[in-house]
Amino acid sequence: MVERAHLILFVRDQERARAFWEAVLATPATLHVPGMTELPLPGGAVLGLMPEAGIESLLDGAVRPSTSDVPRSEVYLVVADLEAAWARALAAGARVVQDPAPRSWGHVAGYLRDPDGHLLALARA
């Protein structure tokens, strides 16, 4: 049985990523040390931010971070106040991909990219 999930994004600049995700999630990091930042997510999950050099080291230099602009992950957050969350994300440096709109699965959701190019979906049910 899984006790808690840690979802980790690889980032180019840990400090910039910390500031961005603290603003988006409206909560401070619970851990911020060289090589890892952790922020709490609802339900006990944790969003981790690891500098790209960390994954290179973990895999003994066998891989290098992608230079492609293709997003490799998405963080989908259902929020109580979509407009406020959208404004926080934009103020923190997010780039708009698609404005919030009704989606076929029943949410109103908009898509942004964080400073590292990961997709961020903000939605309301």
FENDA-V769335 format. One line per field, one symbol per residue. ss: DSSP state (2 for helix, 1 for strand, 0 for the rest). phi: phi as a letter, one per 40 degrees, with the letter a starting at -180 (. if undefined). burial: I if it has 16 or more other ideal C-beta (glycine too) atoms within 10 Angstrom, else O. Layout:
ss->???
phi->???
burial->???
This chain:
ss->00000111111002222222222220000011100111110222011111122222220000000000000001111100022222222220001111111100000111111000001111110
phi->.ccabbbbbcbcbccccdcccccccfacccaabdhabbbcbdggcbcbbbddcccccdcfgcbbdccccccbaabbbcbcbccccccccccchcbcbacdacbcchccbbbbbcdcgccbbbabc
burial->OOOOOOOIIIIOOIOIIIIIIIIIIOOOIOOOOOOIIIIOIOOOOOIIIIIIOIOOOOOOOOOOOOOOOOOOOOIOIOIOOIOOIIOIIOOIOIOOOOOIOOOOOOIOIIIIIIIIIIOIIIIIO
